[in-house]
């Protein structure tokens, strides 16, 4: 079909042998896998400018014609924990392609080699969810994260916080509750220091993070902690793809939150020392 032809064209552009998973392109529900030198955390949204020919081809001929407009994004270089990404909107002028993407959940994307080479594009026939040890289903991220204005390309995303006050989820184990509590302690201390460092005295956490305070989503339980553990990468400056990939590979919300708490405490100590030095 058309999608299989598009995959073959993508692979031939890079003189890579098409993988055996390309056969799954006959299934409209198969999830195409895109490898790139960056990665996402569940809940993240951004506008992509697809400027490379292969990237444009991937969206125009593989992702956008599909029913779900969804693909699995995986860090190039051997990572096997991917993130399912939905295309919410796009603008295509012919020469330029802008795509609004939303990362929703973790999925397993085992490496596939054909004649010792990795194909540029392959398909997951039945994507397997990657869950924490205590989870029974992925934390919901698609329907209640953030609202976007219709003309997002010109005006950008709104900053409205999602209303999670009525959301219900499984209760969190004691270790996760304790780790979540410590994370908020470290975040609040860091926010106070950042406010002191600014002449305006103004600094707030992003709305999608603030919405995950226990008081704002009291019944969300384990889902709340899981989502928080994937929502602090930009707040704490985890810009390296390898750092985000470690979050994706972890199977423990408590483990991720403890690591983020340690990072927030380290940043707080450094900022406090800098403020002390300024007198």
C-alpha positions as CSV (number, residue, x, y, z in Angstrom):
1,X,0.0,0.0,0.0
2,X,0.9,3.7,0.0
3,X,2.4,3.6,3.5
4,X,4.6,0.6,2.6
5,X,5.8,2.5,-0.5
6,X,6.6,5.5,1.6
7,X,8.6,3.5,4.1
8,X,10.6,2.0,1.2
9,X,11.2,5.4,-0.2
10,X,12.4,6.7,3.2
11,X,14.8,3.8,3.6
12,X,16.1,4.1,0.1
13,X,17.0,7.8,0.6
14,X,19.5,6.6,3.2
15,X,20.5,3.4,1.3
16,X,19.3,1.4,4.3
17,X,17.7,-2.0,3.8
18,X,14.0,-1.9,4.8
19,X,13.3,-3.8,8.0
20,X,11.0,-6.8,8.1
21,X,8.6,-4.8,10.3
22,X,7.7,-2.7,7.2
23,X,5.3,-5.5,6.4
24,X,3.1,-4.2,9.3
25,X,2.5,-1.1,7.2
26,X,-0.4,-3.1,5.6
27,X,-2.1,-2.7,9.0
28,X,-3.6,0.7,9.4
29,X,-3.2,0.5,13.2
30,X,0.5,-0.3,13.1
31,X,2.6,2.4,14.8
32,X,5.5,3.7,12.7
33,X,8.8,4.2,14.6
34,X,10.9,7.3,14.1
35,X,14.4,7.5,15.5
36,X,15.9,10.9,16.2
37,X,18.8,12.4,18.3
38,X,16.3,13.8,20.8
39,X,13.4,12.4,22.9
40,X,10.2,13.4,24.7
41,X,8.7,12.8,28.1
42,X,5.0,11.8,28.3
43,X,2.8,14.9,28.5
44,X,5.2,17.1,26.5
45,X,3.8,19.2,23.6
46,X,5.7,21.2,21.1
47,X,5.7,22.5,17.6
48,X,8.1,20.7,15.3
49,X,9.5,22.3,12.1
50,X,10.1,19.3,9.8
51,X,12.7,20.8,7.5
52,X,14.7,17.7,6.4
53,X,13.3,15.9,3.4
54,X,13.2,12.5,5.2
55,X,11.4,14.0,8.2
56,X,8.8,15.7,5.9
57,X,8.4,12.5,4.0
58,X,7.8,10.6,7.3
59,X,5.0,12.9,8.3
60,X,3.4,13.6,4.9
61,X,3.4,10.0,3.7
62,X,3.4,7.8,6.8
63,X,2.0,9.5,9.8
64,X,-0.6,12.1,8.5
65,X,-2.4,9.7,6.2
66,X,-3.0,7.2,9.0
67,X,-6.2,7.0,11.0
68,X,-4.5,7.6,14.4
69,X,-1.9,10.2,13.2
70,X,0.4,8.6,15.9
71,X,3.9,7.3,15.8
72,X,6.5,6.0,18.2
73,X,9.5,8.3,18.8
74,X,12.7,6.7,20.0
75,X,16.1,8.0,20.8
76,X,18.6,7.0,18.1
77,X,21.5,4.9,19.1
78,X,19.9,1.8,20.5
79,X,17.2,3.0,22.9
80,X,14.3,0.6,23.2
81,X,11.9,2.6,25.3
82,X,10.0,4.9,23.0
83,X,7.2,7.4,23.5
84,X,4.0,7.3,21.5
85,X,3.4,10.7,19.9
86,X,0.1,12.1,18.5
87,X,-0.1,14.7,15.8
88,X,-2.7,17.2,17.0
89,X,-2.4,19.7,14.2
90,X,-0.2,20.7,11.3
91,X,0.4,23.5,8.7
92,X,1.9,22.4,5.4
93,X,2.8,25.1,2.9
94,X,4.5,22.8,0.5
95,X,8.0,24.0,1.3
96,X,7.5,24.2,5.0
97,X,5.9,21.7,7.4
98,X,5.0,22.5,11.0
99,X,3.5,19.9,13.2
100,X,2.0,20.1,16.7
101,X,2.9,16.9,18.6
102,X,1.9,15.6,22.0
103,X,3.8,12.7,23.7
104,X,1.3,10.5,25.4
105,X,2.7,7.2,26.8
106,X,5.8,5.0,26.9
107,X,5.9,2.0,24.5
108,X,8.5,-0.7,23.9
109,X,10.3,-0.4,20.6
110,X,12.8,-3.4,20.4
111,X,15.6,-2.8,18.0
112,X,15.3,-4.5,14.6
113,X,18.3,-5.1,12.4
114,X,18.2,-6.3,8.8
115,X,21.5,-7.6,7.4
116,X,23.2,-6.0,10.4
117,X,21.7,-2.6,9.7
118,X,18.9,-0.7,11.4
119,X,16.1,0.5,9.0
120,X,15.3,4.2,9.1
121,X,11.6,3.5,9.6
122,X,9.9,0.4,10.9
123,X,6.5,-0.4,12.4
124,X,5.2,-1.8,15.7
125,X,2.4,-4.1,14.9
126,X,1.1,-4.3,18.5
127,X,2.8,-1.6,20.6
128,X,3.4,-2.9,24.2
129,X,2.9,-0.4,27.0
130,X,5.9,0.3,29.3
131,X,4.6,0.7,32.8
132,X,6.0,1.2,36.3
133,X,6.0,-1.8,38.6
134,X,2.8,-0.7,40.4
135,X,0.9,0.6,37.3
136,X,-1.8,-1.4,35.5
137,X,-2.4,1.2,32.7
138,X,-0.5,4.2,31.3
139,X,-1.2,7.5,33.1
140,X,-3.7,9.5,31.0
141,X,-2.1,12.5,29.3
142,X,-4.0,13.1,26.1
143,X,-7.4,14.5,27.1
144,X,-6.7,16.8,30.0
145,X,-3.2,18.2,29.8
146,X,-3.4,21.7,28.3
147,X,-5.7,23.6,26.0
148,X,-4.3,25.1,22.8
149,X,-5.7,28.0,20.8
150,X,-7.0,27.2,17.3
151,X,-4.4,29.4,15.6
152,X,-1.5,27.8,17.6
153,X,1.0,28.4,14.9
154,X,0.8,32.2,15.2
155,X,-0.1,32.6,18.8
156,X,1.3,29.5,20.5
157,X,-0.1,27.4,23.3
158,X,-2.3,28.8,26.1
159,X,-1.0,28.4,29.6
160,X,-4.3,27.1,31.1
161,X,-3.7,24.5,33.8
162,X,-5.7,21.2,33.4
163,X,-8.4,20.6,35.9
164,X,-7.5,17.3,37.6
165,X,-9.5,17.8,40.8
166,X,-12.1,15.2,39.8
167,X,-9.7,12.7,38.2
168,X,-9.5,9.3,39.9
169,X,-6.6,6.9,39.9
170,X,-5.1,4.0,41.8
171,X,-3.7,4.9,45.2
172,X,0.0,5.3,45.4
173,X,2.3,3.0,47.5
174,X,3.8,4.6,50.6
175,X,7.3,4.9,49.0
176,X,5.8,6.9,46.1
177,X,3.8,9.1,48.4
178,X,6.9,9.9,50.4
179,X,9.0,10.5,47.3
180,X,6.3,12.8,45.9
181,X,6.2,14.8,49.2
182,X,9.9,15.3,49.1
183,X,9.9,16.4,45.5
184,X,7.3,19.1,46.3
185,X,9.4,20.3,49.3
186,X,12.5,20.6,47.1
187,X,10.5,22.4,44.3
188,X,8.9,24.9,46.7
189,X,12.3,25.7,48.2
190,X,13.8,26.2,44.7
191,X,10.9,28.4,43.6
192,X,11.4,30.6,46.7
193,X,15.1,31.0,45.8
194,X,14.4,31.8,42.2
195,X,11.9,34.5,43.3
196,X,14.6,36.0,45.5
197,X,17.0,36.0,42.6
198,X,14.7,38.0,40.3
199,X,14.3,41.7,40.5
200,X,10.5,41.3,39.9
201,X,10.3,38.7,42.6
202,X,8.0,36.7,40.3
203,X,8.4,33.1,39.3
204,X,5.9,30.3,39.1
205,X,6.0,26.7,38.1
206,X,4.4,25.8,34.7
207,X,0.6,25.3,35.1
208,X,0.8,21.7,34.0
209,X,3.2,21.1,36.9
210,X,1.2,23.1,39.4
211,X,-1.9,21.1,38.5
212,X,-0.2,18.0,39.8
213,X,0.1,19.2,43.4
214,X,-1.7,16.7,45.7
215,X,-4.1,19.4,46.8
216,X,-5.1,20.1,43.1
217,X,-5.5,16.4,42.2
218,X,-6.2,14.6,45.5
219,X,-7.8,11.5,44.0
220,X,-5.3,10.9,41.2
221,X,-2.9,8.9,43.3
222,X,-0.2,7.0,41.5
223,X,-1.0,8.6,38.1
224,X,-0.3,12.0,39.7
225,X,3.1,10.9,40.9
226,X,3.9,9.2,37.6
227,X,3.0,12.3,35.6
228,X,4.9,14.6,38.0
229,X,8.0,12.4,37.4
230,X,7.8,13.1,33.7
231,X,6.9,16.8,34.0
232,X,10.0,18.3,35.5
233,X,12.6,17.9,32.8
234,X,12.2,21.5,31.5
235,X,11.8,22.9,35.0
236,X,15.1,21.4,36.2
237,X,17.0,21.8,32.9
238,X,17.1,18.2,31.8
239,X,17.8,19.1,28.2
240,X,20.1,16.3,27.3
241,X,18.4,13.4,25.5
242,X,20.3,10.9,27.6
243,X,18.9,12.4,30.8
244,X,15.3,12.2,29.5
245,X,15.9,8.7,28.2
246,X,16.9,7.6,31.7
247,X,13.6,8.8,33.0
248,X,11.8,6.8,30.2
249,X,13.8,3.6,31.0
250,X,13.0,3.7,34.7
251,X,10.2,1.5,35.9
252,X,9.8,3.2,39.3
253,X,8.0,6.6,39.9
254,X,9.6,6.7,43.4
255,X,13.1,6.3,41.8
256,X,12.5,9.0,39.3
257,X,11.1,11.4,41.9
258,X,14.0,10.8,44.3
259,X,16.5,11.6,41.5
260,X,14.6,14.7,40.6
261,X,14.4,15.8,44.2
262,X,18.2,15.4,44.5
263,X,18.7,17.5,41.4
264,X,16.3,20.2,42.7
265,X,18.1,20.3,46.1
266,X,21.5,20.6,44.3
267,X,20.2,23.5,42.2
268,X,18.8,25.1,45.3
269,X,22.1,24.9,47.2
270,X,24.0,26.4,44.3
271,X,21.5,29.2,43.9
272,X,21.5,29.9,47.6
273,X,25.3,30.1,47.6
274,X,25.2,32.5,44.7
275,X,22.7,34.8,46.4
276,X,24.8,34.7,49.6
277,X,27.8,35.8,47.6
278,X,25.8,38.8,46.2
279,X,25.1,39.8,49.7
